[in-house]
Amino acid sequence: MVLYGRRGCHLCDIAREQVARACASAGATWREVDVDDDAELVARYSDLVPVVTVDGRHHAHWRVDEAELLTALRN
């Protein structure tokens, strides 16, 4: 599971907490990527952060539904 975000993004801060809880509950690992460190990621995700992908597929952007994320992680 990957959380794409950026520094200073309040929605990213909220998503980070939700992702951490959901992953802990599901026993899943996750990593965070700062989109501003990669021009391609800026082009792809800049206006959508935070973006969450599960198994390489787009799961959510802007707001994360923690229950839906937990379901996706368990499947």
ChimeraX attribute file (.defattr): number of C-alpha atoms within 10 A of each C-alpha:
attribute: neighborCount
match mode: 1-to-1
recipient: residues
	/A:1	20
	/A:2	19
	/A:3	23
	/A:4	24
	/A:5	29
	/A:6	20
	/A:7	10
	/A:8	8
	/A:9	12
	/A:10	12
	/A:11	16
	/A:12	22
	/A:13	14
	/A:14	14
	/A:15	25
	/A:16	20
	/A:17	11
	/A:18	19
	/A:19	25
	/A:20	16
	/A:21	14
	/A:22	23
	/A:23	18
	/A:24	13
	/A:25	12
	/A:26	16
	/A:27	11
	/A:28	14
	/A:29	13
	/A:30	15
	/A:31	11
	/A:32	14
	/A:33	14
	/A:34	15
	/A:35	22
	/A:36	16
	/A:37	10
	/A:38	10
	/A:39	10
	/A:40	11
	/A:41	15
	/A:42	17
	/A:43	11
	/A:44	11
	/A:45	16
	/A:46	17
	/A:47	11
	/A:48	14
	/A:49	23
	/A:50	26
	/A:51	23
	/A:52	25
	/A:53	16
	/A:54	15
	/A:55	10
	/A:56	9
	/A:57	10
	/A:58	12
	/A:59	17
	/A:60	18
	/A:61	21
	/A:62	15
	/A:63	16
	/A:64	20
	/A:65	14
	/A:66	17
	/A:67	11
	/A:68	13
	/A:69	21
	/A:70	19
	/A:71	11
	/A:72	14
	/A:73	18
	/A:74	13
	/A:75	6
